[in-house]
Amino acid sequence: MVTEPKTGDRASLRAAIWLLFVEAVGVLVATGFLGYAAATQPTVSASSAIVSVVFPLGLAAVLALLAWQLRRRQAWARGPSIVLEMLMVPVGYYMVAGGAAWIGVPVMIIGLVGAGLLLAPSSREALGIH
């Protein structure tokens, strides 16, 4: 007999889903700034401008897709989501090393919190992973 997890058991998964959607929106906003900067800089080549916009758009789409699949309780989306969350740690580190600690530290914290939420036993149970 399969029992549905209690509402409290799904809190960490709901928070992780919400965080993934917020990250997708944040990447879209950053992509807008990158696109504007690329369009207004006369020294930027068209190919580098396209790459600097297409890659983040793809990342935002993947984040949103994974959040949507986790919302639908698809267990396969948990692994790639954890990987993307953990990849935020080195990105944040290089931001800190580059002098942008004001954004790098929160990026690292968000990545660790997101991975922790997805690794929580209650998230596993809500996805039916035993």
Backbone torsions as a table, in degrees:
resi	resn	phi	psi	omega
1	MET	NA	127.0	-179.6
2	VAL	-95.4	129.1	178.4
3	THR	-109.1	143.8	177.6
4	GLU	-75.7	134.4	178.4
5	PRO	-62.2	147.8	177.7
6	LYS	-68.3	159.7	-177.9
7	THR	-58.1	-40.6	179.0
8	GLY	-63.3	-29.6	-179.9
9	ASP	-70.6	-20.6	-177.7
10	ARG	-95.3	-0.5	-174.5
11	ALA	-61.2	-42.3	-178.4
12	SER	-68.8	-36.8	177.7
13	LEU	-68.2	-41.4	177.7
14	ARG	-61.6	-41.6	179.1
15	ALA	-64.8	-39.6	179.0
16	ALA	-65.8	-40.7	178.4
17	ILE	-63.3	-46.0	179.0
18	TRP	-59.6	-42.8	-179.7
19	LEU	-63.9	-40.3	177.8
20	LEU	-63.3	-41.9	177.7
21	PHE	-64.4	-40.9	178.4
22	VAL	-64.3	-40.2	177.3
23	GLU	-62.9	-40.3	178.6
24	ALA	-62.2	-43.1	178.0
25	VAL	-65.4	-40.8	178.2
26	GLY	-61.6	-40.9	178.1
27	VAL	-65.9	-37.9	177.3
28	LEU	-63.1	-41.7	178.5
29	VAL	-64.2	-45.2	178.2
30	ALA	-62.4	-36.3	177.6
31	THR	-64.1	-38.1	176.0
32	GLY	-60.4	-43.9	177.5
33	PHE	-64.6	-41.8	178.0
34	LEU	-63.4	-42.2	178.6
35	GLY	-63.7	-42.5	177.7
36	TYR	-63.1	-45.2	179.7
37	ALA	-62.8	-40.2	-179.7
38	ALA	-68.9	-35.3	-178.4
39	ALA	-74.5	-27.7	-176.4
40	THR	-97.3	-7.5	178.6
41	GLN	-90.0	119.3	-179.0
42	PRO	-72.4	-19.1	-176.0
43	THR	-90.1	-4.7	-178.0
44	VAL	-86.8	129.1	178.7
45	SER	-73.5	157.9	-178.0
46	ALA	-64.3	-38.9	-178.1
47	SER	-66.7	-41.2	179.0
48	SER	-70.6	-32.0	176.5
49	ALA	-66.4	-40.2	179.6
50	ILE	-66.2	-44.7	-179.7
51	VAL	-63.1	-39.6	-177.8
52	SER	-70.7	-11.2	176.7
53	VAL	-105.8	-39.5	-175.7
54	VAL	-68.5	-44.0	-178.9
55	PHE	-60.4	-50.3	178.5
56	PRO	-64.1	-33.2	176.5
57	LEU	-63.2	-40.9	176.6
58	GLY	-63.6	-41.2	178.4
59	LEU	-62.7	-43.9	178.3
60	ALA	-61.8	-40.1	178.8
61	ALA	-65.1	-41.1	179.5
62	VAL	-66.1	-43.0	178.0
63	LEU	-60.5	-45.0	179.6
64	ALA	-65.7	-40.6	178.7
65	LEU	-62.7	-44.8	179.6
66	LEU	-64.8	-40.8	177.3
67	ALA	-62.6	-42.4	179.5
68	TRP	-63.4	-42.2	179.8
69	GLN	-69.0	-36.5	175.2
70	LEU	-65.9	-36.5	177.2
71	ARG	-63.3	-32.5	177.2
72	ARG	-84.1	6.5	178.6
73	ARG	64.3	38.2	175.0
74	GLN	-88.2	111.6	-174.0
75	ALA	-66.3	-27.7	-177.4
76	TRP	-63.0	-25.0	-176.4
77	ALA	-75.9	-12.7	-177.5
78	ARG	-66.7	-46.1	-178.0
79	GLY	-60.7	-53.5	177.9
80	PRO	-61.1	-32.7	178.4
81	SER	-66.3	-41.5	178.1
82	ILE	-63.5	-41.7	179.3
83	VAL	-61.3	-46.5	-179.9
84	LEU	-64.3	-37.5	177.4
85	GLU	-64.4	-42.9	-179.4
86	MET	-69.3	-28.2	177.0
87	LEU	-69.1	-14.8	177.1
88	MET	-72.1	-22.4	-179.3
89	VAL	-65.9	-52.1	177.8
90	PRO	-66.3	-31.6	176.8
91	VAL	-62.8	-46.7	177.8
92	GLY	-62.9	-37.6	178.4
93	TYR	-61.1	-44.9	-179.8
94	TYR	-69.6	-27.0	173.0
95	MET	-66.8	-43.6	177.9
96	VAL	-63.2	-45.6	-179.9
97	ALA	-64.2	-28.2	179.8
98	GLY	-85.2	0.2	176.3
99	GLY	99.9	6.4	179.6
100	ALA	-110.9	55.5	-177.8
101	ALA	-63.2	-28.5	-178.4
102	TRP	-62.9	-23.8	175.9
103	ILE	-109.2	-29.6	-177.6
104	GLY	-66.9	-42.3	-179.6
105	VAL	-64.2	-47.4	176.6
106	PRO	-61.9	-33.9	178.2
107	VAL	-63.2	-44.1	178.1
108	MET	-64.1	-42.6	-179.6
109	ILE	-64.3	-44.1	179.4
110	ILE	-61.6	-41.6	178.4
111	GLY	-62.5	-44.1	179.7
112	LEU	-68.0	-40.1	178.5
113	VAL	-65.2	-44.0	179.2
114	GLY	-61.3	-44.0	178.3
115	ALA	-65.0	-40.8	178.6
116	GLY	-62.6	-40.2	177.8
117	LEU	-63.9	-40.0	-179.6
118	LEU	-74.0	-27.7	178.5
119	LEU	-83.2	-11.8	-177.6
120	ALA	-60.5	141.3	179.0
121	PRO	-56.5	-34.1	-179.9
122	SER	-67.6	-32.8	175.8
123	SER	-68.1	-41.6	177.1
124	ARG	-59.1	-47.1	-179.0
125	GLU	-65.3	-38.9	179.4
126	ALA	-64.2	-27.5	178.3
127	LEU	-90.1	-3.9	178.9
128	GLY	81.1	21.9	178.2
129	ILE	-93.9	123.8	-177.1
130	HIS	-118.1	NA	NA
